[in-house]
Amino acid sequence: MRSIHAMIAEDEQLAREDMIYLLEKEPDVIICPSAETGNQLVDLYVEHEPDVVFLDVEMPGMTGVDAVKQIVELAYLQPPLFIFTTAYDEYAMDAFEIEAVDYLLKPYDDVRFQRAMRRVRKQMAQTDIKRDIYTETQTDPTAEKLLIDDGERMVVLSPDSIYYAVPSNRILEIHTHDEVIESRMTLQELEEKLLGLSFFRTHRSYLVNLNYVRDITPWFNGAYNLTLKDGYHTTLPVSRSARKILLEKFKK
């Protein structure tokens, strides 16, 4: 049974404790640290990458809706599932506008909570199937040359020469055997050019050539680091949500 990493965003202590109590009774749930504001939720999401977030619509500072929008932009591959919690029925419309899994009214009802958890498990299972299909359909054709515009010239580049790429101050740095090439293209655009080759998005900000991975080591809260076979033994992060797919690629 796959574990569900759940995070709570709630500024009212009693409501937060009630939700923790309900989640603690679920055998497949691991509870991440809780947030009390929208800004804190965004920071904690980046650190822990939960599978599902139970969040209050109205919190100090950034609202739950605005926090969700930021998290969706930050998410790797698939954003977490969201369940809104509120004391007011009229806020339920906010949940559906951002395609939340469900909403729960305070005080929490155990039957409604269980229905929401069933929806979470169902959607997570469907997401796992889609990821498995994506992994199985990746191919590794013969590498072709890339044409990279660095702002002054068009650089002809072999994909095999790339170690990794990372955005930095609105510039994409492409680290190769011999140099670091800067480009105005986005990381997503480069990823699309390399689709089907041995490149993998280990984190929302890193695209890595798996042919140069030296080792993969556990780090913190389910996240990993990988070390490259370059001259610097560069260490790059692997997000918790990317970890499973990455490890499966090396099993083949």
Residue frames as qw, qx, qy, qz and C-alpha x, y, z in Angstrom:
[[0.000, 0.889, 0.459, 0.000, 0.00, 0.00, 0.00],
 [0.424, 0.451, -0.018, 0.785, 1.47, 3.34, -1.06],
 [0.296, -0.500, -0.454, 0.675, 1.89, 5.95, 1.66],
 [0.115, 0.826, 0.358, 0.419, 0.05, 9.25, 1.38],
 [0.400, -0.127, -0.272, 0.866, 2.02, 12.29, 2.54],
 [0.098, -0.812, -0.520, -0.246, -0.54, 14.78, 3.84],
 [0.287, 0.047, -0.237, 0.927, -0.06, 18.43, 4.84],
 [0.136, -0.784, -0.596, 0.102, -2.46, 20.65, 6.79],
 [0.207, 0.238, 0.000, 0.949, -2.69, 24.43, 6.32],
 [0.402, -0.712, -0.534, -0.213, -4.89, 25.84, 9.07],
 [0.138, 0.497, -0.339, 0.787, -4.46, 28.88, 11.34],
 [0.655, -0.491, 0.108, -0.564, -7.00, 27.72, 13.96],
 [0.038, -0.429, 0.875, -0.223, -5.30, 25.38, 16.43],
 [0.624, 0.048, 0.640, -0.445, -8.45, 23.41, 17.31],
 [0.797, 0.509, -0.001, -0.325, -9.33, 22.75, 13.67],
 [0.380, 0.638, -0.670, -0.004, -5.72, 21.80, 12.98],
 [0.252, -0.299, 0.864, -0.318, -5.71, 19.32, 15.86],
 [0.758, 0.237, 0.413, -0.446, -9.03, 17.83, 14.71],
 [0.729, 0.587, -0.277, -0.216, -7.62, 17.19, 11.24],
 [0.143, 0.547, -0.811, 0.153, -4.43, 15.68, 12.65],
 [0.538, -0.111, 0.721, -0.423, -6.58, 13.35, 14.77],
 [0.829, 0.399, 0.174, -0.350, -8.52, 12.15, 11.71],
 [0.581, 0.657, -0.475, -0.067, -5.39, 11.65, 9.62],
 [0.139, -0.513, 0.811, -0.245, -3.58, 9.77, 12.38],
 [0.733, 0.031, 0.580, -0.354, -6.25, 7.07, 12.21],
 [0.793, 0.559, -0.115, -0.212, -5.46, 6.39, 8.53],
 [0.848, -0.323, 0.335, 0.255, -2.83, 3.59, 8.32],
 [0.714, 0.347, 0.298, 0.530, -1.43, 4.75, 4.96],
 [0.103, 0.942, 0.087, 0.307, -1.06, 8.45, 5.84],
 [0.627, -0.159, -0.211, 0.733, 2.19, 10.18, 6.84],
 [0.058, -0.955, -0.289, 0.036, 1.57, 13.65, 8.26],
 [0.535, 0.385, -0.061, 0.749, 3.96, 16.39, 7.15],
 [0.215, -0.282, -0.368, 0.860, 4.58, 19.56, 9.20],
 [0.119, 0.781, 0.613, 0.009, 1.57, 21.89, 9.29],
 [0.241, 0.256, 0.111, 0.930, 1.32, 25.47, 8.02],
 [0.061, -0.620, -0.588, 0.516, -0.56, 28.31, 9.69],
 [0.220, 0.720, -0.033, -0.657, -0.42, 30.81, 6.80],
 [0.795, 0.590, 0.118, -0.073, -0.55, 30.67, 3.02],
 [0.280, 0.826, -0.485, 0.065, 3.06, 31.83, 2.71],
 [0.417, -0.473, 0.760, -0.161, 4.23, 29.17, 5.14],
 [0.853, 0.228, 0.437, -0.173, 2.31, 26.55, 3.17],
 [0.663, 0.725, -0.185, -0.019, 4.15, 27.41, -0.06],
 [0.025, 0.725, -0.669, 0.163, 7.53, 27.15, 1.73],
 [0.594, -0.245, 0.729, -0.235, 6.65, 23.84, 3.37],
 [0.866, 0.425, 0.185, -0.191, 5.34, 22.43, 0.09],
 [0.489, 0.749, -0.445, 0.035, 8.70, 23.07, -1.58],
 [0.156, -0.567, 0.767, -0.256, 10.49, 21.31, 1.28],
 [0.491, -0.085, 0.817, -0.291, 8.20, 18.29, 1.76],
 [0.356, 0.165, -0.645, -0.655, 6.20, 17.91, -1.50],
 [0.467, 0.082, 0.752, -0.458, 3.05, 16.33, 0.01],
 [0.087, 0.225, 0.879, 0.412, 0.64, 14.22, -2.01],
 [0.191, -0.713, -0.591, -0.325, -2.43, 15.97, -0.60],
 [0.143, 0.105, -0.326, 0.928, -2.98, 19.30, 1.15],
 [0.223, -0.717, -0.661, 0.009, -5.91, 20.04, 3.49],
 [0.290, 0.035, -0.102, 0.951, -6.09, 23.81, 3.55],
 [0.046, 0.692, 0.525, -0.494, -8.34, 26.48, 4.98],
 [0.384, 0.725, 0.388, 0.420, -9.76, 28.90, 2.42],
 [0.063, -0.926, 0.038, -0.371, -9.21, 31.94, 4.66],
 [0.790, -0.300, -0.201, 0.495, -5.80, 32.26, 6.32],
 [0.216, -0.870, 0.036, 0.442, -3.71, 35.26, 7.44],
 [0.151, -0.546, 0.543, 0.620, -1.92, 36.94, 4.56],
 [0.271, 0.213, -0.738, -0.580, -2.09, 34.84, 1.41],
 [0.786, 0.003, 0.190, -0.588, -5.44, 33.06, 0.97],
 [0.699, -0.086, 0.709, 0.030, -5.70, 29.32, 0.42],
 [0.710, 0.647, 0.277, -0.017, -6.70, 29.88, -3.22],
 [0.263, 0.905, -0.334, -0.001, -3.65, 32.06, -3.91],
 [0.434, -0.550, 0.714, 0.011, -1.37, 29.57, -2.16],
 [0.797, 0.217, 0.563, 0.007, -2.74, 26.79, -4.38],
 [0.584, 0.811, 0.016, -0.008, -2.00, 28.82, -7.52],
 [0.007, -0.829, 0.560, -0.008, 1.62, 29.30, -6.45],
 [0.614, -0.290, 0.733, -0.029, 2.06, 25.62, -5.59],
 [0.803, 0.471, 0.362, -0.041, 0.66, 24.54, -8.96],
 [0.421, 0.872, -0.250, 0.021, 3.30, 26.70, -10.67],
 [0.187, -0.702, 0.680, -0.100, 6.06, 25.17, -8.54],
 [0.866, -0.101, 0.446, -0.201, 4.95, 21.55, -8.81],
 [0.030, -0.418, 0.831, 0.366, 7.07, 18.94, -10.55],
 [0.117, -0.092, -0.927, -0.344, 5.06, 16.87, -13.12],
 [0.395, -0.551, -0.667, -0.309, 1.92, 16.62, -11.00],
 [0.174, -0.489, 0.327, -0.790, 0.77, 19.10, -8.32],
 [0.030, 0.059, 0.901, -0.428, -0.57, 17.73, -5.04],
 [0.245, -0.565, -0.714, -0.333, -4.26, 17.06, -4.50],
 [0.041, -0.196, 0.307, -0.930, -6.13, 19.79, -2.62],
 [0.325, -0.583, -0.742, -0.061, -9.00, 19.52, -0.16],
 [0.053, -0.487, 0.106, -0.865, -10.39, 22.83, 1.07],
 [0.353, -0.450, -0.746, 0.341, -11.59, 23.15, 4.64],
 [0.067, -0.322, -0.037, -0.944, -13.96, 25.93, 5.66],
 [0.087, 0.302, 0.748, -0.584, -16.65, 26.85, 8.17],
 [0.401, 0.511, 0.132, -0.749, -18.75, 28.45, 5.45],
 [0.689, 0.322, 0.647, 0.063, -20.58, 26.52, 2.76],
 [0.452, 0.871, 0.079, -0.177, -20.37, 29.40, 0.26],
 [0.105, -0.758, 0.587, 0.264, -16.58, 28.96, 0.02],
 [0.760, 0.037, 0.644, 0.081, -17.10, 25.53, -1.52],
 [0.635, 0.759, 0.140, -0.025, -17.26, 27.17, -4.96],
 [0.008, 0.864, -0.495, -0.094, -13.63, 28.29, -4.57],
 [0.596, -0.302, 0.740, 0.069, -12.62, 24.64, -4.23],
 [0.723, 0.410, 0.552, 0.071, -14.22, 23.63, -7.50],
 [0.360, 0.921, -0.081, -0.127, -12.87, 26.62, -9.40],
 [0.030, 0.734, -0.676, -0.060, -9.32, 25.33, -8.87],
 [0.810, 0.151, -0.529, -0.205, -10.36, 21.68, -9.38],
 [0.256, -0.448, 0.735, -0.439, -9.85, 20.64, -5.77],
 [0.249, -0.035, -0.965, -0.066, -10.58, 17.00, -4.94],
 [0.392, -0.620, -0.677, -0.061, -13.16, 17.91, -2.32],
 [0.056, -0.520, 0.276, -0.806, -14.04, 20.33, 0.45],
 [0.476, -0.354, -0.764, 0.255, -14.81, 19.69, 4.12],
 [0.274, -0.747, -0.100, -0.597, -16.98, 21.81, 6.38],
 [0.227, 0.154, -0.707, 0.652, -15.97, 22.51, 9.97],
 [0.473, -0.512, 0.713, -0.076, -16.52, 20.86, 12.38],
 [0.300, 0.343, -0.808, -0.373, -15.34, 17.82, 10.44],
 [0.873, -0.017, 0.192, -0.447, -17.67, 14.89, 9.89],
 [0.477, -0.369, 0.782, 0.156, -15.99, 11.47, 9.87],
 [0.690, 0.422, 0.587, 0.025, -18.19, 10.15, 7.03],
 [0.422, 0.904, -0.002, -0.060, -17.40, 13.15, 4.80],
 [0.202, -0.770, 0.586, 0.153, -13.73, 12.87, 5.69],
 [0.626, -0.094, 0.761, 0.139, -13.66, 9.20, 4.64],
 [0.640, 0.670, 0.375, 0.008, -15.33, 10.07, 1.33],
 [0.180, 0.938, -0.277, -0.103, -12.66, 12.69, 0.68],
 [0.393, -0.552, 0.722, 0.141, -9.91, 10.16, 1.45],
 [0.729, 0.262, 0.628, 0.079, -11.43, 7.67, -0.99],
 [0.499, 0.862, 0.088, -0.012, -11.26, 10.34, -3.68],
 [0.118, -0.842, 0.513, 0.113, -7.63, 11.02, -2.79],
 [0.583, -0.254, 0.761, 0.128, -6.67, 7.34, -3.05],
 [0.699, 0.529, 0.481, 0.030, -8.52, 6.94, -6.33],
 [0.361, 0.927, -0.096, -0.028, -6.85, 9.95, -7.96],
 [0.278, -0.720, 0.626, 0.118, -3.41, 8.96, -6.69],
 [0.703, 0.019, 0.702, 0.111, -3.86, 5.49, -8.17],
 [0.616, 0.732, 0.288, 0.041, -4.83, 7.00, -11.53],
 [0.086, 0.936, -0.334, -0.072, -1.79, 9.29, -11.45],
 [0.521, -0.465, 0.703, 0.134, 0.51, 6.33, -10.72],
 [0.742, 0.348, 0.562, 0.108, -0.87, 4.48, -13.76],
 [0.438, 0.898, 0.035, 0.019, -0.24, 7.49, -16.01],
 [0.165, -0.832, 0.522, 0.088, 3.34, 7.80, -14.74],
 [0.679, -0.170, 0.702, 0.132, 3.98, 4.11, -15.34],
 [0.686, 0.609, 0.385, 0.101, 2.72, 4.44, -18.92],
 [0.194, 0.960, -0.200, -0.026, 4.94, 7.50, -19.45],
 [0.408, -0.638, 0.643, 0.115, 7.99, 5.63, -18.14],
 [0.729, 0.079, 0.669, 0.118, 7.34, 2.56, -20.29],
 [0.607, 0.723, 0.316, 0.088, 6.88, 4.55, -23.50],
 [0.075, -0.899, 0.328, 0.279, 10.16, 6.47, -23.30],
 [0.909, 0.348, 0.049, 0.223, 12.64, 5.54, -26.03],
 [0.441, -0.710, 0.304, 0.456, 16.34, 6.17, -26.54],
 [0.748, 0.635, 0.145, 0.129, 16.94, 6.94, -30.23],
 [0.690, 0.105, 0.030, 0.715, 20.30, 7.92, -31.66],
 [0.193, -0.745, -0.200, 0.606, 21.20, 11.38, -30.42],
 [0.475, 0.685, 0.298, 0.465, 21.00, 14.22, -32.93],
 [0.371, 0.074, -0.146, 0.914, 22.66, 17.61, -32.88],
 [0.093, -0.826, -0.499, 0.246, 21.02, 20.55, -31.14],
 [0.309, 0.502, 0.103, 0.801, 21.12, 24.15, -32.24],
 [0.400, -0.685, -0.464, 0.394, 21.31, 26.43, -29.19],
 [0.197, 0.779, 0.094, 0.588, 21.00, 30.22, -29.46],
 [0.578, -0.377, -0.407, 0.598, 23.21, 31.80, -26.78],
 [0.037, -0.905, -0.232, 0.355, 22.30, 35.37, -27.80],
 [0.036, -0.766, 0.413, 0.492, 25.41, 35.96, -29.92],
 [0.235, 0.376, -0.813, -0.378, 25.72, 32.78, -31.99],
 [0.912, -0.028, -0.080, -0.402, 24.04, 29.51, -32.80],
 [0.217, -0.522, 0.819, -0.092, 25.92, 26.74, -31.00],
 [0.806, 0.115, -0.497, -0.301, 25.81, 23.24, -32.49],
 [0.342, -0.467, 0.692, -0.432, 25.68, 20.86, -29.57],
 [0.529, -0.003, -0.836, -0.145, 25.57, 17.10, -29.18],
 [0.692, -0.553, -0.084, -0.457, 23.05, 16.03, -26.51],
 [0.907, -0.142, -0.318, 0.239, 25.60, 13.48, -25.29],
 [0.451, 0.326, -0.312, 0.770, 27.90, 16.34, -24.25],
 [0.359, -0.604, 0.025, -0.711, 25.34, 17.77, -21.80],
 [0.233, 0.011, -0.843, 0.484, 25.67, 16.93, -18.12],
 [0.069, -0.634, -0.713, 0.291, 22.72, 18.95, -16.86],
 [0.071, 0.482, 0.238, 0.840, 20.79, 22.20, -17.32],
 [0.285, -0.580, -0.606, 0.464, 19.48, 24.64, -14.72],
 [0.094, 0.856, 0.261, 0.436, 17.78, 28.08, -14.90],
 [0.520, -0.398, -0.258, 0.710, 19.67, 30.96, -13.27],
 [0.018, -0.573, -0.076, 0.816, 18.42, 34.57, -13.25],
 [0.613, 0.637, 0.177, -0.432, 16.19, 34.06, -16.31],
 [0.379, 0.624, -0.635, -0.251, 19.06, 32.43, -18.21],
 [0.990, -0.067, 0.060, -0.109, 19.28, 28.70, -18.87],
 [0.114, -0.706, 0.695, 0.078, 22.72, 27.33, -18.04],
 [0.968, 0.193, -0.107, -0.122, 23.57, 24.20, -20.06],
 [0.404, -0.691, 0.597, 0.058, 26.55, 22.48, -18.45],
 [0.885, 0.415, -0.192, -0.080, 28.57, 20.43, -20.95],
 [0.907, -0.073, -0.058, 0.410, 31.90, 18.58, -21.06],
 [0.576, 0.236, 0.023, 0.782, 33.79, 21.72, -22.09],
 [0.032, 0.178, -0.060, 0.982, 31.78, 24.78, -21.11],
 [0.136, 0.535, 0.692, -0.465, 28.61, 26.29, -19.71],
 [0.077, 0.293, 0.532, 0.791, 26.38, 27.52, -22.52],
 [0.153, 0.391, 0.483, -0.768, 23.83, 30.21, -21.67],
 [0.010, -0.304, -0.725, -0.618, 20.54, 30.43, -23.53],
 [0.342, -0.052, 0.152, -0.926, 17.28, 32.36, -23.38],
 [0.610, -0.165, -0.657, -0.410, 15.25, 29.20, -23.90],
 [0.644, -0.481, 0.292, -0.518, 13.39, 27.76, -20.94],
 [0.278, -0.312, 0.902, -0.105, 14.19, 24.47, -19.23],
 [0.688, 0.325, 0.564, -0.322, 10.91, 23.07, -20.54],
 [0.604, 0.720, -0.180, -0.290, 11.84, 24.00, -24.13],
 [0.122, 0.586, -0.801, -0.037, 15.18, 22.21, -23.80],
 [0.495, -0.062, 0.824, -0.269, 13.45, 19.20, -22.25],
 [0.736, 0.511, 0.276, -0.348, 11.12, 19.04, -25.27],
 [0.453, 0.724, -0.484, -0.192, 14.10, 19.13, -27.65],
 [0.048, 0.439, -0.888, 0.130, 15.67, 16.21, -25.77],
 [0.787, -0.040, 0.306, -0.534, 12.48, 14.17, -25.45],
 [0.962, 0.229, -0.104, -0.109, 13.16, 10.46, -25.87],
 [0.517, 0.524, -0.554, 0.389, 16.84, 10.75, -24.95],
 [0.668, -0.250, -0.608, 0.350, 18.41, 9.87, -21.62],
 [0.047, 0.301, -0.253, 0.918, 17.42, 13.11, -19.90],
 [0.423, -0.554, -0.717, 0.018, 15.23, 13.35, -16.82],
 [0.172, -0.685, 0.062, -0.706, 13.75, 16.21, -14.77],
 [0.519, -0.124, -0.735, 0.419, 14.98, 15.29, -11.29],
 [0.148, -0.542, -0.441, 0.699, 13.57, 18.50, -9.86],
 [0.335, 0.855, 0.384, -0.100, 11.52, 21.37, -11.24],
 [0.061, 0.943, -0.232, -0.229, 14.78, 23.30, -11.82],
 [0.257, -0.553, 0.749, 0.259, 17.13, 20.54, -13.03],
 [0.892, 0.386, -0.058, -0.227, 17.28, 18.49, -16.23],
 [0.433, -0.601, 0.664, 0.100, 19.94, 15.76, -15.96],
 [0.651, 0.415, -0.589, -0.240, 21.64, 13.41, -18.44],
 [0.878, -0.364, 0.214, -0.226, 21.19, 10.03, -16.74],
 [0.882, 0.336, -0.227, 0.240, 24.21, 8.63, -18.58],
 [0.352, 0.533, -0.436, 0.634, 26.42, 10.69, -16.25],
 [0.651, -0.632, 0.081, -0.412, 24.85, 9.79, -12.91],
 [0.295, 0.453, -0.781, 0.313, 27.55, 8.45, -10.57],
 [0.238, -0.215, -0.889, 0.328, 25.40, 7.63, -7.53],
 [0.402, -0.558, -0.288, -0.667, 22.05, 8.41, -5.88],
 [0.327, -0.043, -0.748, 0.576, 21.84, 8.87, -2.11],
 [0.301, -0.756, -0.579, -0.057, 18.97, 9.53, 0.36],
 [0.204, 0.402, -0.182, 0.874, 18.92, 13.02, 1.76],
 [0.099, 0.095, 0.554, -0.821, 15.95, 14.31, 3.78],
 [0.512, 0.339, 0.413, -0.673, 12.20, 13.60, 4.04],
 [0.750, 0.387, 0.535, -0.030, 12.15, 11.21, 1.10],
 [0.431, 0.871, -0.189, -0.138, 14.20, 13.46, -1.17],
 [0.895, -0.066, 0.200, 0.393, 17.46, 12.26, -2.73],
 [0.039, 0.843, -0.356, -0.402, 20.65, 13.73, -4.13],
 [0.922, 0.284, 0.166, 0.202, 22.52, 12.46, -7.17],
 [0.335, -0.710, 0.394, 0.478, 26.19, 12.90, -8.00],
 [0.716, 0.678, -0.064, -0.152, 27.44, 13.30, -11.55],
 [0.871, -0.068, 0.226, 0.432, 30.50, 11.79, -13.23],
 [0.364, 0.882, -0.037, 0.298, 31.78, 15.22, -14.19],
 [0.557, 0.367, -0.427, 0.611, 35.10, 16.64, -13.05],
 [0.169, -0.449, 0.352, -0.804, 33.49, 18.32, -10.04],
 [0.218, -0.252, -0.928, 0.168, 31.31, 15.41, -8.87],
 [0.273, -0.216, -0.031, -0.937, 28.42, 17.87, -9.00],
 [0.015, 0.295, 0.897, -0.328, 25.57, 17.08, -6.59],
 [0.299, -0.179, -0.326, -0.879, 22.01, 17.81, -7.73],
 [0.438, 0.002, 0.619, -0.651, 18.66, 17.43, -5.93],
 [0.256, -0.183, -0.862, -0.399, 16.03, 14.80, -6.67],
 [0.480, -0.241, 0.165, -0.827, 12.54, 15.74, -5.49],
 [0.429, -0.040, 0.836, -0.339, 10.48, 13.20, -3.61],
 [0.717, 0.463, 0.278, -0.441, 7.89, 13.10, -6.38],
 [0.570, 0.658, -0.442, -0.217, 10.58, 12.42, -9.02],
 [0.291, -0.521, 0.795, -0.108, 12.43, 9.82, -6.97],
 [0.760, 0.102, 0.610, -0.199, 10.22, 6.83, -7.79],
 [0.741, 0.662, 0.049, -0.101, 10.36, 7.33, -11.56],
 [0.176, 0.810, -0.559, 0.019, 14.12, 7.97, -11.46],
 [0.439, -0.391, 0.799, -0.124, 14.89, 4.78, -9.53],
 [0.811, 0.311, 0.463, -0.178, 12.68, 2.75, -11.87],
 [0.563, 0.783, -0.232, -0.127, 14.68, 4.01, -14.86],
 [0.054, 0.663, -0.743, 0.073, 17.85, 2.51, -13.43],
 [0.682, -0.117, 0.679, -0.246, 16.18, -0.85, -12.78],
 [0.819, 0.519, 0.083, -0.229, 15.73, -1.49, -16.48]]
